[in-house]
Amino acid sequence: MDFLASLASLAPLASQAPGHTDPGTGGGSKRAQLVTLPRELIIEIAKLLEADPDAKVSPLSLVNRTLRDLSIPSLFRTMQLTTAEDDLLEHIDDIHGNRAILDCVFILGIYSEGSSTFRTPYQNVFLGYGENCKRGTAAILADLIFDIPHLTDLRLDLRFKANTSLIGPLRRTFKQQYMSFHVITALSFPMKTDIKFIPEVFPNLTALSLELHKAPDMTPDLAYISQHLQLEYLELWKARWGPGDFVGIPTLFPNIKSLTIGGMIALGSRLGTLPSLSIATAYRESVIQSISNTLRQLPNLRVLAISNESFCNRQTRNVKAFDRSCRIRDKLARSDAWTAHRGERLDDAWKFFNSLPDLEVVYIMDQSYNAHCFVPVKNQAGRVVDAQVATTEQQTPWPVV
């Protein structure tokens, strides 16, 4: 693909050569002007793009008008919008009704931040202090989603006070207008309550990502969803997970083949003072074993992505001693840096493979979903004997569109 990269370099040169413009670009424009290319060359470029779906086409869109049109399906197959909530309507208006773009979108992701007077315990981008969205934004957003014919994966990440200003109104719009999205099979939705509408609005989901306040079996709406959707991919985020919080997952979603657990897990020691290495290791192993025993009830589980960010349960009245032990633990973790952290992740992955031999891939990640991918090492008899960092492409914990 070096040829395409060389061709893309024509874009800055075109801005310096006013005589070489594409018809209709406007010679007086201050924008980078487009060059004219032979039709035969454009056809050959199109063949190269078709042969390599992963080619980066955005530079080509700056070279030639025809190449720009050819680039649209690749450029907008995945559309990600990151904006302050009060600017969301303006961004929607820019693309609403543009069939050339909307007909190419298969994945739509929207990250917005509203009023910052309230924050959820999550990893936020923080776009600056903003206000809630304008009135009517939710209805127009619903129309936009409905207007994308090939939309398969919808990822909504609406932060801060969006529950009142955007999420609630969007849910009501779906229900009031009897909207149903049969093409969408993967959904990420930030609501923690009132999610019973999901099976009616998205009846063909096989992948679902939710945030929880409580354990899955303590979230009534999850039971309703599990009765109406046949999920294969499940992603659950909760601020803090205890070993007992996993118990309801096999009961609610027995057929899932991929499970992602985000947040923090009680892998730290119960002691109020800094524990010895042997005590801390033994406790960590017991927690992972407890989680594995629960997940063993999922016969189809092949991919597990789980956070190894830990928190400590304070089991002492000596608050100063507890806080001091946590500070020391954090300093030690930072000083160990990359090597020890990676070693700990590999060790955790091995424990899961050892307890769940049918697993094919384990992702160990932090709260921001930065992960290492691990695969099992098996002997000639097919028994898992070790784990290693994956060196080839593996199954992902979320469906690839």
Order of alpha helices (4+ residues) and beta strands (2+ residues): alpha-alpha-alpha-alpha-beta-alpha-alpha-beta-alpha-beta-alpha-beta-alpha-beta-alpha-beta-alpha-beta-alpha-beta-alpha-beta-beta-beta
